């Protein structure tokens, strides 16, 4: 037996991949899955790991590696699976050579996502089996089993995790890596070339494979019965299993480690042994619906919520009718998410608000431009959608209407799916202004590199995509790079771009303030010169506050020296201290 350590769920998943002999991993960062790839880097002597420009590409990289006979994986959050679903549905028909696993992290409670979708629904539609661990130890072991089962049943597998599992810690037993030689490549057109005639034949094959797996699921070790008091029986999986054991310690439990396909006979046998059957699962009634379709009476979403995370207290109240007395929450100030002091996005949004311009938004830190006091972002849909949606607005409402709009998108998001959107604008003779907020990183997920930073996931120097040249290559005639804190030039550029009937791309090339570790100057306010006009407060910098007498104070522990406030003050009441 190996050494036991405490690991985050994401670290444990990475460890399981390492021990399973994974050769290739590809991912796009997305909370709560990001740390898996970052943890994999420590094993770079034994495997290859990369940041791909998006989840579709990452999945295709993993499919290719599997075709070559290697064990391969792709990691993403639940909305990333939407981007990856195109290759995934077809990979399901193709099957695998080397084991192929997608790790997909759902986000019950919407801690960092734009929706609360359930990966199990996608997996069922794609005919892809799903394993779901309940703690870090299982996360490591299930990852290893996923590769074994993938090769045994000729199926790509999904390991489903959630925010709570990804970012909580429990015990993991470390074991040695098992190396797997590449499975020899054999040309197999009927299996890998999914033109209609071959896909039709493969569909029949995967239905048979899924039926075989569903039958075997009754004896696979990932599914287990824990018989206790038979008055209450619970079918559950994943993190909700932990809540069930805490809230209902005497209940009998059918713990499902494989949540698709379900072990029907195992479920039937368990249901016959308990008086009242409950199905406890976060988000959609995936298991419950199938249990009811088997003709088995159970209690589920009629007493449990469809929304957000569960808790032990919620289960006690719903199942036992026990109202759990909890202490009143501490009275603390509300702290909504805000742009960091010195964030280059703030100055851009200040100018847009000053000009009365709406912004079609995208996914990233810059979504925070939707909240007070800036309030310029009118929409957030998905990665890359800002440019496409602005294009749709222009085609529906006309060129004059779009003069009061821009699309804003980050550098990483632009490379993710914004390039195609900009290409579409050029191709379809659009007009409009696209502002690429280039802060030289993938900011909201923790500063990961991408194709334009010049570094790989393994921090090796590489070719960096030149975003201005890329825009020109797409056919954009007007491309301009501006320092985000140069307010005069920025305002002039936006005015000129929006007055034009052509496509303009403005790139605010200013690194994320958290990337610059150099000692920075700070600014101080001079109360004797302050006219209490409030101009410096308009961008909403958290380092600046209004005092009781109407003057302002700059917190030198928060100030990052961006100089935005100094530019806005017309009375020289703010000055720089230090260099």
Beta strands, then each sheet from edge to edge (+ up, - down):
strand 1: 4-8
strand 2: 24-27
strand 3: 48-51
strand 4: 72-77
strand 5: 100-106
strand 6: 129-132
strand 7: 157-162
strand 8: 169-173
strand 9: 224-226
strand 10: 229-237
strand 11: 251-256
strand 12: 258-260
strand 13: 276-280
strand 14: 358-360
strand 15: 377-379
strand 16: 405-410
strand 17: 432-438
strand 18: 478-482
strand 19: 503-509
strand 20: 522-525
strand 21: 544-546
strand 22: 552-554
strand 23: 574-577
sheet 1: 1+ 8-
sheet 2: 3+ 2+ 4+ 5+ 7+ 6+ 12-
sheet 3: 9+ 11- 10- 13-
sheet 4: 15+ 14+ 16+ 17+ 19+ 18+
sheet 5: 20+ 23-
sheet 6: 21+ 22-
end
